[in-house]
Structure formats: C-alpha cells, structure tokens
Amino acid sequence: MHNKELAFGPLNYIVLAAGIAIAVIGLIMMSGNGTTEEAFNPDIFSDMRIKVAPITTLLGFIVVIAAILIKPKRNNKE
C-alpha cells in the first residue's frame, strides 16, 4: 500500500495550535463587561483592551500564517 503524504508535518500542527491559542487569548482579553444605560464601565477603555489585546490577536494570526507557510521536511524513502 502506498503511503500518502500529508500537506503539513508535525511541526506545522504544533505551531498552528499555538497560533490559534494566542489568537483566542487575545480575543478573550478584548471581551469583558460592557456598559449599560444605568452604569458606565470605564474598563472598556483600558490599555489592555485597546492596545495589548489587538496586538496579541494579530500576533496569533501571524503565527497561524507562519504555520501554514512552514515547509515540512519530507522523507525520501523509495
């Protein structure tokens, strides 16, 4: 039986999972309590939600793109 090669190698999957985890962490950092008509929550303007979380999410997406572009090592056994 002929072995079919996968498009990604093990390193690709590890880096892909790390990138997805970083992006999810960034999205979780952006979420939080909102404001209502009765109470204003100044936490929506915190540095973490405006600066750190979007940068973390962008970094996660960049890692995911890098995981896709990494060329897996092939074993040439004939």
C-alpha positions, 0 to 999 in steps of 0.5 A, a space after each residue: 500500500 502506498 503511503 500518502 503524504 500529508 500537506 503539513 508535518 508535525 511541526 506545522 500542527 504544533 505551531 498552528 495550535 499555538 497560533 490559534 491559542 494566542 489568537 483566542 487569548 487575545 480575543 478573550 482579553 478584548 471581551 469583558 463587561 460592557 456598559 449599560 444605560 444605568 452604569 458606565 464601565 470605564 474598563 472598556 477603555 483600558 490599555 489592555 483592551 485597546 492596545 495589548 489585546 489587538 496586538 496579541 490577536 494579530 500576533 496569533 494570526 501571524 503565527 497561524 500564517 507562519 504555520 501554514 507557510 512552514 515547509 515540512 521536511 519530507 522523507 525520501 524513502 523509495 
